[in-house]
Amino acid sequence: MASSATASGGKFDEKLPGEKPPKHPGKHRKFLPVAEGKGMGSLEKQQNDKILSSLLARNSDEPLDVSKAITMYKVKKEKQRRKEKNMPSKSDKLKPQKKPHKKSSKKRA
């Protein structure tokens, strides 16, 4: 037995006998109301504080990688020097040289 299609897309339709329930019911995100009411500013502030504290807590555990910071600083300075001198970058040297597509064929006797 098949069910007929409706404008609701089956959301409010009765289930047929033997029809299985949906495997993954959708989770809907909860947003604050658009129109500000009483106490809405404090709710938004609480949400922002919660996000900020989680970000700060996550980053506080990681120690500062000094060698990575030094490397980034050197690369930045090198790029500035190249820009001032209008020198080609080292990446140009890494590009493959173009080879002819046609191989030279030697005639055999």
MORAKA-V297980 format. One record per residue. D_FIRST is the distance of its C-alpha to the first C-alpha in Angstrom with 1 decimal. Layout:
D_FIRST
D_FIRST
This chain:
0.0
3.8
6.8
9.8
13.1
16.0
19.7
19.6
17.7
15.4
18.5
18.4
14.8
13.4
11.5
8.1
9.1
9.9
10.2
13.7
16.5
18.2
20.9
23.7
23.8
26.2
29.8
31.6
35.3
37.5
40.2
43.1
42.9
44.5
46.7
49.4
49.7
52.0
52.2
50.0
52.8
53.3
49.7
49.9
53.2
51.7
48.9
51.4
53.8
51.1
50.2
53.9
54.8
52.1
53.3
56.9
56.2
54.3
57.2
60.0
59.2
59.7
63.4
64.9
65.1
68.6
68.6
65.5
67.0
70.2
68.4
66.5
69.8
71.6
68.8
69.0
72.8
72.6
70.2
72.6
75.6
73.9
72.9
76.5
78.0
75.4
75.1
72.2
69.9
69.8
66.3
67.8
69.5
66.3
64.7
64.8
67.4
66.3
66.9
67.1
64.0
66.0
67.8
71.3
71.6
74.9
76.1
76.9
79.8
